[in-house]
Amino acid sequence: MDYKKAGVDIEAGYKAVELMKRHVAKTMRPEVMGGLGGFSGAFSLDAIKNMEHPVLLSGTDGVGTKLKLAFLMDRHDTVGIDCVAMCVNDVACAGGEPLFFLDYIACGKNEPEKIASIVSGVAEGCVQAGCALVGGETAEMPGFYPVDEYDLAGFAVGVADKKDLITGEDIKSGDALIGIKSSGVHSNGFSLVRKVFNMSAEALGTYYDSLGKTLGEALLAPTKIYVKALSSVKTSGVRIKGCSHITGGGFYENIPRMLPDGICAKVRKDSYEVPAIFRMLAVDGSIEEQMMYNTFNMGVGMVLAVDQKDADKTIAAVKAVGEDAFVLGEAADGDKGVTIC
């Protein structure tokens, strides 16, 4: 008996590391010390020495049951972007610059090419976020995961000067709420998505004119990474007062997280066009509107609170880096919460 006969192939692990090296190399920043394969990832902090009061920010998350679609479609090169996005968007939401990222892949069987494909997506997400992929772990766990399935999670570390932190504490009545467009369902609500839609290969491969792609392609579209958009707004001179990453819990859970006591958010649902994938979900699943806004991002991946006079400048800064934004509503006096009208 040996480890391979027990279900763990050490040689496959070595091959996976070799295959992923070229993807990881694309993410390197000058601060990274050492190469892939060490017991820890080293990152120099020399670049932040000039900050008045540097604050480290961190975020951790996984892809969730969206991975089930990747298994069904045998498409593994995008879920890594989702994993990075869910972490770095939270860091950016607090005003931070993501510095580095680490991933964790647990699988039933280490197939080097599949693992490398997953990591290629992680690396692409890091490139989009401007952070370095400094390490990770691939755990082969036979008997715990099915041989053709895996889980993917990660965490990011970023930094901000204390004076630049986005806290939401001084949002006031009349401030504009700016919505930044999402790419689709992102990585939340897929337990419900998988109950609404038929998860067969045929159904996922069906093309819909309203989507402009197949159902599977629309659902698997990776989560938007908003690091560059928020950086562009900051560079434009606009002060972001508050920021909400619209993830699990939709509008009703996430927008209040940036609001101070005594301030509510009024969202105008006719301020933008809700993407077709959400309309399909609502109709096919007979899902009530309140539940849709309490589960999904409904086409809005990030909400910023800015002074009303800065609304147009904020939208222009977001569009300058290729994203779409619009005035979603405004802050008002009232009990902390969200009103969608």
One Martini backbone bead per residue (centre of mass of N, CA, C, O) as a GRO file, in nm:
protein
  341
    1MET     BB    1   0.098   0.035   0.020
    2ASP     BB    2   0.010   0.370  -0.083
    3TYR     BB    3  -0.083   0.693  -0.145
    4LYS     BB    4  -0.196   0.643  -0.430
    5LYS     BB    5  -0.383   0.399  -0.347
    6ALA     BB    6  -0.541   0.602  -0.143
    7GLY     BB    7  -0.575   0.874  -0.362
    8VAL     BB    8  -0.281   1.022  -0.357
    9ASP     BB    9  -0.111   1.229  -0.602
   10ILE     BB   10   0.191   1.373  -0.589
   11GLU     BB   11   0.272   1.405  -0.889
   12ALA     BB   12   0.023   1.570  -0.970
   13GLY     BB   13   0.096   1.810  -0.791
   14TYR     BB   14   0.358   1.886  -0.936
   15LYS     BB   15   0.229   1.935  -1.214
   16ALA     BB   16   0.033   2.157  -1.134
   17VAL     BB   17   0.248   2.362  -1.051
   18GLU     BB   18   0.386   2.382  -1.327
   19LEU     BB   19   0.128   2.473  -1.490
   20MET     BB   20   0.073   2.745  -1.304
   21LYS     BB   21   0.324   2.934  -1.322
   22ARG     BB   22   0.249   3.114  -1.574
   23HIS     BB   23   0.004   3.245  -1.437
   24VAL     BB   24   0.137   3.365  -1.182
   25ALA     BB   25   0.347   3.553  -1.325
   26LYS     BB   26   0.129   3.775  -1.413
   27THR     BB   27   0.091   3.885  -1.092
   28MET     BB   28   0.339   4.031  -1.037
   29ARG     BB   29   0.508   4.225  -0.795
   30PRO     BB   30   0.771   4.400  -0.661
   31GLU     BB   31   0.702   4.294  -0.356
   32VAL     BB   32   0.771   4.018  -0.428
   33MET     BB   33   0.914   3.739  -0.248
   34GLY     BB   34   1.000   3.510  -0.427
   35GLY     BB   35   0.853   3.201  -0.506
   36LEU     BB   36   0.697   2.934  -0.602
   37GLY     BB   37   0.681   2.684  -0.318
   38GLY     BB   38   0.672   2.789  -0.058
   39PHE     BB   39   0.548   2.814   0.274
   40SER     BB   40   0.538   3.123   0.195
   41GLY     BB   41   0.436   3.454   0.133
   42ALA     BB   42   0.628   3.732   0.028
   43PHE     BB   43   0.580   4.091   0.127
   44SER     BB   44   0.665   4.402   0.080
   45LEU     BB   45   0.629   4.728   0.275
   46ASP     BB   46   0.780   4.973   0.147
   47ALA     BB   47   0.538   5.119  -0.019
   48ILE     BB   48   0.385   5.211   0.276
   49LYS     BB   49   0.574   5.411   0.445
   50ASN     BB   50   0.428   5.695   0.348
   51MET     BB   51   0.209   5.647   0.524
   52GLU     BB   52   0.056   5.769   0.796
   53HIS     BB   53  -0.181   5.516   0.839
   54PRO     BB   54  -0.158   5.205   0.798
   55VAL     BB   55  -0.410   4.966   0.677
   56LEU     BB   56  -0.522   4.653   0.703
   57LEU     BB   57  -0.697   4.444   0.468
   58SER     BB   58  -0.957   4.187   0.452
   59GLY     BB   59  -1.060   3.890   0.251
   60THR     BB   60  -1.311   3.621   0.239
   61ASP     BB   61  -1.394   3.349   0.002
   62GLY     BB   62  -1.615   3.193  -0.226
   63VAL     BB   63  -1.815   3.045  -0.488
   64GLY     BB   64  -1.990   2.812  -0.438
   65THR     BB   65  -2.258   2.666  -0.626
   66LYS     BB   66  -2.143   2.757  -0.902
   67LEU     BB   67  -1.960   2.507  -0.941
   68LYS     BB   68  -2.176   2.317  -1.058
   69LEU     BB   69  -2.162   2.443  -1.342
   70ALA     BB   70  -1.868   2.379  -1.403
   71PHE     BB   71  -1.908   2.077  -1.396
   72LEU     BB   72  -2.133   2.050  -1.615
   73MET     BB   73  -1.951   2.228  -1.836
   74ASP     BB   74  -1.646   2.190  -1.813
   75ARG     BB   75  -1.567   2.486  -1.669
   76HIS     BB   76  -1.254   2.635  -1.507
   77ASP     BB   77  -1.152   2.949  -1.603
   78THR     BB   78  -1.362   3.149  -1.413
   79VAL     BB   79  -1.394   3.089  -1.100
   80GLY     BB   80  -1.138   3.241  -1.010
   81ILE     BB   81  -1.249   3.522  -1.051
   82ASP     BB   82  -1.469   3.501  -0.843
   83CYS     BB   83  -1.289   3.456  -0.598
   84VAL     BB   84  -1.139   3.722  -0.613
   85ALA     BB   85  -1.376   3.921  -0.625
   86MET     BB   86  -1.506   3.857  -0.344
   87CYS     BB   87  -1.249   3.978  -0.197
   88VAL     BB   88  -1.148   4.251  -0.337
   89ASN     BB   89  -1.416   4.407  -0.322
   90ASP     BB   90  -1.414   4.432  -0.013
   91VAL     BB   91  -1.151   4.590   0.008
   92ALA     BB   92  -1.232   4.827  -0.183
   93CYS     BB   93  -1.491   4.910  -0.018
   94ALA     BB   94  -1.283   5.029   0.218
   95GLY     BB   95  -1.032   5.166   0.037
   96GLY     BB   96  -0.851   4.944  -0.080
   97GLU     BB   97  -0.548   4.786  -0.184
   98PRO     BB   98  -0.474   4.513  -0.334
   99LEU     BB   99  -0.191   4.294  -0.292
  100PHE     BB  100  -0.280   3.990  -0.208
  101PHE     BB  101  -0.320   3.629  -0.290
  102LEU     BB  102  -0.498   3.326  -0.186
  103ASP     BB  103  -0.555   2.981  -0.244
  104TYR     BB  104  -0.815   2.708  -0.224
  105ILE     BB  105  -0.800   2.360  -0.319
  106ALA     BB  106  -1.048   2.104  -0.313
  107CYS     BB  107  -1.024   1.750  -0.397
  108GLY     BB  108  -1.073   1.423  -0.511
  109LYS     BB  109  -0.892   1.480  -0.780
  110ASN     BB  110  -0.583   1.533  -0.928
  111GLU     BB  111  -0.602   1.735  -1.215
  112PRO     BB  112  -0.371   1.928  -1.348
  113GLU     BB  113  -0.530   2.075  -1.576
  114LYS     BB  114  -0.766   2.169  -1.399
  115ILE     BB  115  -0.607   2.324  -1.187
  116ALA     BB  116  -0.473   2.519  -1.390
  117SER     BB  117  -0.740   2.642  -1.487
  118ILE     BB  118  -0.828   2.761  -1.222
  119VAL     BB  119  -0.566   2.936  -1.179
  120SER     BB  120  -0.601   3.109  -1.431
  121GLY     BB  121  -0.843   3.262  -1.307
  122VAL     BB  122  -0.706   3.371  -1.059
  123ALA     BB  123  -0.490   3.529  -1.215
  124GLU     BB  124  -0.686   3.710  -1.372
  125GLY     BB  125  -0.807   3.843  -1.123
  126CYS     BB  126  -0.540   3.965  -1.023
  127VAL     BB  127  -0.488   4.140  -1.267
  128GLN     BB  128  -0.752   4.308  -1.243
  129ALA     BB  129  -0.665   4.395  -0.931
  130GLY     BB  130  -0.340   4.423  -0.891
  131CYS     BB  131  -0.254   4.148  -0.766
  132ALA     BB  132  -0.085   3.895  -0.598
  133LEU     BB  133   0.003   3.554  -0.640
  134VAL     BB  134   0.168   3.398  -0.354
  135GLY     BB  135  -0.035   3.146  -0.316
  136GLY     BB  136  -0.131   2.805  -0.198
  137GLU     BB  137  -0.374   2.521  -0.210
  138THR     BB  138  -0.375   2.163  -0.281
  139ALA     BB  139  -0.631   1.930  -0.189
  140GLU     BB  140  -0.636   1.586  -0.170
  141MET     BB  141  -0.975   1.422  -0.095
  142PRO     BB  142  -1.048   1.124  -0.076
  143GLY     BB  143  -1.389   1.061   0.023
  144PHE     BB  144  -1.489   1.370   0.044
  145TYR     BB  145  -1.469   1.409  -0.261
  146PRO     BB  146  -1.549   1.384  -0.556
  147VAL     BB  147  -1.352   1.324  -0.831
  148ASP     BB  148  -1.518   1.575  -1.006
  149GLU     BB  149  -1.469   1.766  -0.753
  150TYR     BB  150  -1.466   2.103  -0.597
  151ASP     BB  151  -1.313   2.361  -0.403
  152LEU     BB  152  -1.319   2.734  -0.375
  153ALA     BB  153  -1.087   2.957  -0.215
  154GLY     BB  154  -1.002   3.279  -0.046
  155PHE     BB  155  -0.758   3.556   0.007
  156ALA     BB  156  -0.717   3.905   0.093
  157VAL     BB  157  -0.472   4.174   0.095
  158GLY     BB  158  -0.473   4.513   0.208
  159VAL     BB  159  -0.444   4.881   0.172
  160ALA     BB  160  -0.474   5.184   0.383
  161ASP     BB  161  -0.523   5.490   0.460
  162LYS     BB  162  -0.704   5.599   0.714
  163LYS     BB  163  -0.814   5.862   0.559
  164ASP     BB  164  -0.929   5.654   0.311
  165LEU     BB  165  -1.151   5.531   0.444
  166ILE     BB  166  -1.461   5.359   0.400
  167THR     BB  167  -1.748   5.412   0.629
  168GLY     BB  168  -2.030   5.601   0.608
  169GLU     BB  169  -2.058   5.812   0.857
  170ASP     BB  170  -2.117   6.085   0.644
  171ILE     BB  171  -2.380   6.023   0.542
  172LYS     BB  172  -2.638   6.209   0.376
  173SER     BB  173  -2.896   6.371   0.297
  174GLY     BB  174  -2.881   6.369  -0.072
  175ASP     BB  175  -2.707   6.164  -0.148
  176ALA     BB  176  -2.566   5.977  -0.391
  177LEU     BB  177  -2.646   5.675  -0.568
  178ILE     BB  178  -2.415   5.455  -0.723
  179GLY     BB  179  -2.432   5.232  -0.986
  180ILE     BB  180  -2.265   4.929  -1.071
  181LYS     BB  181  -2.242   4.711  -1.302
  182SER     BB  182  -2.304   4.392  -1.370
  183SER     BB  183  -2.254   4.054  -1.520
  184GLY     BB  184  -2.475   3.929  -1.318
  185VAL     BB  185  -2.500   3.694  -1.068
  186HIS     BB  186  -2.231   3.597  -1.000
  187SER     BB  187  -2.189   3.441  -0.648
  188ASN     BB  188  -2.513   3.450  -0.589
  189GLY     BB  189  -2.797   3.234  -0.555
  190PHE     BB  190  -2.748   2.929  -0.673
  191SER     BB  191  -2.949   2.758  -0.515
  192LEU     BB  192  -3.189   2.892  -0.663
  193VAL     BB  193  -3.109   2.869  -0.958
  194ARG     BB  194  -3.103   2.544  -0.949
  195LYS     BB  195  -3.423   2.538  -0.904
  196VAL     BB  196  -3.524   2.692  -1.159
  197PHE     BB  197  -3.320   2.556  -1.344
  198ASN     BB  198  -3.219   2.341  -1.569
  199MET     BB  199  -2.914   2.132  -1.516
  200SER     BB  200  -2.871   2.057  -1.801
  201ALA     BB  201  -2.688   2.052  -2.084
  202GLU     BB  202  -2.918   2.142  -2.270
  203ALA     BB  203  -3.018   2.390  -2.112
  204LEU     BB  204  -2.736   2.538  -2.091
  205GLY     BB  205  -2.711   2.527  -2.426
  206THR     BB  206  -2.930   2.733  -2.460
  207TYR     BB  207  -3.035   2.984  -2.668
  208TYR     BB  208  -3.087   3.344  -2.602
  209ASP     BB  209  -3.175   3.642  -2.720
  210SER     BB  210  -3.198   3.804  -2.448
  211LEU     BB  211  -2.889   3.720  -2.373
  212GLY     BB  212  -2.683   3.649  -2.620
  213LYS     BB  213  -2.680   3.349  -2.503
  214THR     BB  214  -2.638   3.107  -2.309
  215LEU     BB  215  -2.733   3.009  -2.008
  216GLY     BB  216  -2.456   2.912  -1.907
  217GLU     BB  217  -2.296   3.169  -1.983
  218ALA     BB  218  -2.460   3.366  -1.809
  219LEU     BB  219  -2.408   3.218  -1.529
  220LEU     BB  220  -2.076   3.198  -1.561
  221ALA     BB  221  -2.020   3.474  -1.543
  222PRO     BB  222  -1.799   3.665  -1.408
  223THR     BB  223  -1.716   3.857  -1.166
  224LYS     BB  224  -1.678   4.167  -1.100
  225ILE     BB  225  -1.404   4.396  -1.087
  226TYR     BB  226  -1.376   4.719  -0.889
  227VAL     BB  227  -1.095   4.843  -0.840
  228LYS     BB  228  -1.053   5.042  -1.083
  229ALA     BB  229  -1.310   5.208  -1.044
  230LEU     BB  230  -1.246   5.317  -0.757
  231SER     BB  231  -0.973   5.441  -0.832
  232SER     BB  232  -1.085   5.640  -1.043
  233VAL     BB  233  -1.259   5.802  -0.850
  234LYS     BB  234  -1.032   5.892  -0.664
  235THR     BB  235  -0.853   6.029  -0.886
  236SER     BB  236  -1.084   6.245  -0.961
  237GLY     BB  237  -1.159   6.360  -0.647
  238VAL     BB  238  -1.360   6.177  -0.526
  239ARG     BB  239  -1.553   6.116  -0.239
  240ILE     BB  240  -1.613   5.821  -0.083
  241LYS     BB  241  -1.845   5.754   0.166
  242GLY     BB  242  -1.974   5.485   0.041
  243CYS     BB  243  -1.981   5.109   0.026
  244SER     BB  244  -2.142   4.840  -0.167
  245HIS     BB  245  -2.141   4.495  -0.191
  246ILE     BB  246  -2.346   4.297  -0.399
  247THR     BB  247  -2.447   4.017  -0.248
  248GLY     BB  248  -2.557   3.837  -0.025
  249GLY     BB  249  -2.886   3.987   0.013
  250GLY     BB  250  -2.856   4.215  -0.158
  251PHE     BB  251  -2.993   4.517  -0.099
  252TYR     BB  252  -3.112   4.478   0.198
  253GLU     BB  253  -2.831   4.393   0.331
  254ASN     BB  254  -2.590   4.577   0.200
  255ILE     BB  255  -2.657   4.882   0.200
  256PRO     BB  256  -2.685   4.926   0.519
  257ARG     BB  257  -2.374   4.875   0.586
  258MET     BB  258  -2.305   5.195   0.501
  259LEU     BB  259  -2.504   5.313   0.705
  260PRO     BB  260  -2.608   5.534   0.915
  261ASP     BB  261  -2.780   5.641   1.153
  262GLY     BB  262  -3.074   5.792   1.010
  263ILE     BB  263  -3.026   5.639   0.729
  264CYS     BB  264  -3.153   5.592   0.405
  265ALA     BB  265  -3.241   5.409   0.106
  266LYS     BB  266  -3.331   5.521  -0.224
  267VAL     BB  267  -3.452   5.313  -0.480
  268ARG     BB  268  -3.465   5.320  -0.836
  269LYS     BB  269  -3.576   5.074  -1.050
  270ASP     BB  270  -3.589   5.285  -1.317
  271SER     BB  271  -3.265   5.367  -1.344
  272TYR     BB  272  -3.256   5.079  -1.480
  273GLU     BB  273  -3.184   4.779  -1.648
  274VAL     BB  274  -3.279   4.474  -1.596
  275PRO     BB  275  -3.152   4.193  -1.657
  276ALA     BB  276  -3.262   3.911  -1.816
  277ILE     BB  277  -3.180   3.690  -1.608
  278PHE     BB  278  -3.372   3.806  -1.382
  279ARG     BB  279  -3.637   3.785  -1.534
  280MET     BB  280  -3.624   3.481  -1.571
  281LEU     BB  281  -3.615   3.401  -1.275
  282ALA     BB  282  -3.885   3.531  -1.188
  283VAL     BB  283  -4.068   3.375  -1.387
  284ASP     BB  284  -3.971   3.071  -1.365
  285GLY     BB  285  -3.980   3.096  -1.025
  286SER     BB  286  -4.192   3.276  -0.897
  287ILE     BB  287  -4.051   3.548  -0.792
  288GLU     BB  288  -4.055   3.787  -0.586
  289GLU     BB  289  -3.935   4.098  -0.577
  290GLN     BB  290  -3.825   4.106  -0.288
  291MET     BB  291  -3.657   3.844  -0.323
  292MET     BB  292  -3.476   3.937  -0.550
  293TYR     BB  293  -3.352   4.188  -0.378
  294ASN     BB  294  -3.268   3.964  -0.139
  295THR     BB  295  -3.058   3.783  -0.339
  296PHE     BB  296  -2.977   3.973  -0.572
  297ASN     BB  297  -2.817   4.226  -0.773
  298MET     BB  298  -2.987   4.318  -1.033
  299GLY     BB  299  -2.720   4.459  -1.192
  300VAL     BB  300  -2.570   4.543  -0.909
  301GLY     BB  301  -2.242   4.532  -0.767
  302MET     BB  302  -2.221   4.847  -0.685
  303VAL     BB  303  -2.242   5.100  -0.418
  304LEU     BB  304  -2.229   5.455  -0.409
  305ALA     BB  305  -2.153   5.731  -0.192
  306VAL     BB  306  -2.215   6.072  -0.284
  307ASP     BB  307  -2.209   6.370  -0.362
  308GLN     BB  308  -2.427   6.518  -0.566
  309LYS     BB  309  -2.204   6.690  -0.727
  310ASP     BB  310  -2.040   6.397  -0.797
  311ALA     BB  311  -2.202   6.209  -0.985
  312ASP     BB  312  -2.095   6.262  -1.276
  313LYS     BB  313  -1.794   6.214  -1.208
  314THR     BB  314  -1.825   5.922  -1.118
  315ILE     BB  315  -1.939   5.803  -1.378
  316ALA     BB  316  -1.700   5.888  -1.559
  317ALA     BB  317  -1.480   5.725  -1.404
  318VAL     BB  318  -1.603   5.447  -1.452
  319LYS     BB  319  -1.617   5.464  -1.769
  320ALA     BB  320  -1.301   5.503  -1.813
  321VAL     BB  321  -1.272   5.168  -1.729
  322GLY     BB  322  -1.538   5.014  -1.872
  323GLU     BB  323  -1.777   5.087  -1.699
  324ASP     BB  324  -2.108   5.100  -1.560
  325ALA     BB  325  -2.313   5.389  -1.463
  326PHE     BB  326  -2.558   5.519  -1.214
  327VAL     BB  327  -2.833   5.663  -1.078
  328LEU     BB  328  -3.009   5.490  -0.819
  329GLY     BB  329  -3.025   5.722  -0.589
  330GLU     BB  330  -3.082   5.811  -0.234
  331ALA     BB  331  -3.034   5.967   0.051
  332ALA     BB  332  -3.215   5.958   0.371
  333ASP     BB  333  -3.419   6.016   0.611
  334GLY     BB  334  -3.412   5.741   0.845
  335ASP     BB  335  -3.430   5.430   0.882
  336LYS     BB  336  -3.228   5.189   0.846
  337GLY     BB  337  -3.244   5.119   0.493
  338VAL     BB  338  -3.462   5.001   0.218
  339THR     BB  339  -3.614   5.161  -0.067
  340ILE     BB  340  -3.816   5.036  -0.334
  341CYS     BB  341  -3.956   5.249  -0.621
   0.00000   0.00000   0.00000
